[in-house]
Amino acid sequence: MKNLIEIYEKKQIEKLVANKRIPTFRSGDTLKVTIKIVEGERSRLQSFEGVCIARKNNGLNSNITVRKLSHGEGVERIIPLFSPSIDKIEVLRKGDVKRSKLYYLRKRKGKSARINDRDRGNEKDQYELKEEIVKDQSPEKNIETKDSSNVEKKIEIKEDKPQQKDENNTTKEEQSELSSKKIDKSENETKS
């Protein structure tokens, strides 16, 4: 029975993240979460920027806790990760911490609440848009591909052509470099 629930949750997660990108992040990272707020007939975007102090991975019920200081007061917000009200999540800074839950930051203020930076390299996004690319055999053509979600991708394929050489066996790029070097030498000689 549990397998059926897991399969259903995976399908629902794929539907929810079909048109948005969720980056890879951990506790200690500084995030900027943009949330859609609906007020009557109007809707607006509001961003909440702070340190991710906790992350709960529980399939469709996954959530993150983001903490920031607002006018000297600590404000925390628990945000469901796969909520349709989330417009986008951006990682502003990557923090170097040893724990997964940073609840100790609630008691700290000032310099003791700082988190060191850490470079984690280029991490892949946890969930990203799926696009298929089809290559055509004919060079120098614009190709449009469409998959089931109506996502279009344009690709321009160019063939490398051998450059033409003149009687001195030099290309146009090499000639321009040589002429610029000659000009520099002549300027240096006139100065001295």
N, C-alpha and C positions, 0 to 999 in steps of 0.2 A: 504494500500500500504506500510505503514511503517513497518508492521510486516514482510512482505516478504523480505524487505531489511535487517532487523535485523536477520532473519533466515539465509539469505545468508552470512551475515558478520560473524555470529557464526560458520558456516561451514568452511569459509575461515580461520578463526582464528585457528580452530582445526587442519586444514591441515598445517598451518604454524608452529604451536608449537608441531606437532606430534613427532618430534625427538629432541626437546630441552626443557630445564627446565628454566622457568622464576620465580625467587624467589619473595616473597612478600617484597616490600620495599616502603618507603615513602620519602618525602622531608626531607633533613637533613642527609640521609644515605650516607655513602661513598661507591661508587660502582666502580667496575672494569669491563668495558665493552670490550669484545674482538670482533673485527670486521674483517671480511674477506675483503681483498683488492686485486682486480684483476688488474694486470699490464700486458697487452698483453696476453701471454699464461700462465704466472706464476701467482700464487696467494700466498698471505702470510697473516699472522694474525698480527693485531696491537691492542694493548690494550690501553684504555683510562681510566685513574683512576682519579676520582674526586668526588665532593659532588653533589648529586642530588639537584638542587635548584628549580626545577619545574617538575610537572608531569601532563600531560593532558590526561585524560581518555576519549577517543572518539571512542570506538569500534576498528575497523580496523585501524583508523587513530591516535591511541594513540601514544604519544611520550614523551620523557623525555629530560630535559636539564641538562647536567652534566658540572660542572665548576671545573677547576683546575688552579693552578698557575704554569706557565712554565717560568723559568728564570726571575721571578719577574713580569711577565705579566699575566693577567687573560685571560684564554682561555675557551670559552664555546662551547659546541657542542650539537646540537639538534639531537637526535637519535630517529628514528621511532621504536617503541617497537616491532612490528611484522615484521620488515624488514628481508628478507632472508639473508642479508649480516651480520647480528649479529650472531656470533658463540655462545657466552654465556655471561651471566650477573652474577656477583658474588657480594654479599653484604659483604664488608670488615668490616664496622663499622656501628652501628646503632646510629643515632643522636637523641637527645631530643630537638625538636623545637615545637613552638606553632603555626606556620603558615604553609600553604601549598605552598606558593610561597616565596622563600628566595632571592628576588631580592635585598634586602638591603645589602647582602654580597658583591655586586659589589663595593660598596663605602668603605667597610672596609678592613683594612690590619692588619696583625700581630695577636696579641692576641684577638683583638675585633672581628676577623672573625672566632674564634674558635666555635665549636659546642660541647656541652656536650654529653657524652656517655649515652646511656640508654639501659637497658636490657629488651627486649620485650619477652623473653622466646623463646620457640620453636614454631615459626610460620610455618604454612604449606605454601608450594609453591603456587603461584598464578596459574601457569600452570605447570603441571608435566606430565611425561610419563605415559601412561596407560598400565598396565600389569595385566593379569589375572592369578590367582594362582589356580590350581586344585589339591586337596589332594586325594591321593590314600589310600585305606584301608590297604594295606600291608605295614608293618613297614620296616625300613632300606633299602629303595630303592631310587635311583635317579629318579626323575620324570622330564620330559621335557614337557613344555606346549608351544603351539604356538597359537597366535591369528592372526587376519587378517593382522596386520602390520608386521608379521614375527619377533616378539620380543620373545626371548627365556628366560626362567627363570628356573634355576635348584634349587630344594629344596631337602634337605636331612631330612627325618623324622626318629627320633630315639625314641625308647620306653624306658621308665625308667624301669630298671631291679632292683629287690631288691638285695642288696649286700650280699655276703655270709659272715656268721659269724663263727668264730672258737669256740673252747671249752670254752673260757672265755667270750663269747657273745660280742666280739669287732670286728669291721671291720678292713680291712687293713689300711685304713686312720687313724683310731683311734690308731692303734698299732704304726704307724710311729710317730704320735704326742706324744704318751707316751714315746717312745724311745728317741725322741729329748729332751723332758723335763728331762729325767733321765740323759742324757749326760750333759745338762746345769747345773744340780744340782751337778753332780760329779766334773765339772770344777770349780764351785764356792767353793766347799769344799776344793779342792786342793790348791786354791789360798790363802785361809785363814788359 
